[in-house]
Amino acid sequence: MYIKLVFQYIKKNLSRSLSIILSISIGIAIILCAGVINENIEKADIEGLRYELGDYHLKIKI
């Protein structure tokens, strides 16, 4: 019953439906990219400290 109603709405408001789907997809992609960038920054900081101080001066707790 609801599936039929959903498809009728999508057919009636195709451009609005596509823009909603696109905006949700872009939002999810931005959140995922922000997480990946944050993780890479942390790794770069650790590698920078290893390079500057050497391995024997740094204790990494994961």
C-alpha positions in Angstrom: 0.0 0.0 0.0 2.7 2.5 1.0 5.0 1.4 -1.8 2.4 2.3 -4.4 1.9 5.7 -2.8 5.7 6.3 -2.7 6.1 5.6 -6.4 3.2 7.8 -7.2 4.8 10.7 -5.3 8.2 10.1 -7.0 6.5 10.1 -10.4 4.6 13.3 -9.6 7.5 15.2 -8.1 10.4 13.7 -10.0 12.8 16.7 -9.8 12.1 17.2 -6.1 12.7 13.5 -5.4 15.9 13.5 -7.3 17.2 16.6 -5.6 16.4 15.1 -2.1 18.2 11.9 -3.0 21.2 13.8 -4.4 21.4 16.1 -1.3 21.3 13.2 1.1 24.0 11.4 -0.9 26.2 14.5 -1.0 25.7 14.9 2.8 26.8 11.4 3.5 29.8 11.7 1.2 30.9 14.9 3.0 30.6 13.3 6.4 32.6 10.2 5.3 35.3 12.4 3.7 35.6 14.5 6.8 36.2 11.3 8.8 38.9 10.1 6.4 40.6 13.4 6.4 40.6 13.5 10.2 42.1 10.0 10.3 44.8 10.9 7.8 45.7 14.1 9.8 46.2 12.0 12.9 48.4 9.5 11.1 50.5 12.4 9.6 51.0 13.9 13.0 52.2 10.5 14.4 54.6 10.1 11.4 55.8 13.6 11.9 56.6 13.0 15.5 58.4 9.7 14.6 60.5 11.6 12.1 61.4 14.4 14.4 61.9 12.5 17.7 62.6 9.0 16.5 60.7 5.8 17.5 62.4 5.5 20.9 60.9 8.8 22.2 57.4 8.1 21.3 54.9 5.7 22.9 51.8 5.3 20.7 48.7 4.0 22.5 46.0 2.7 20.2 
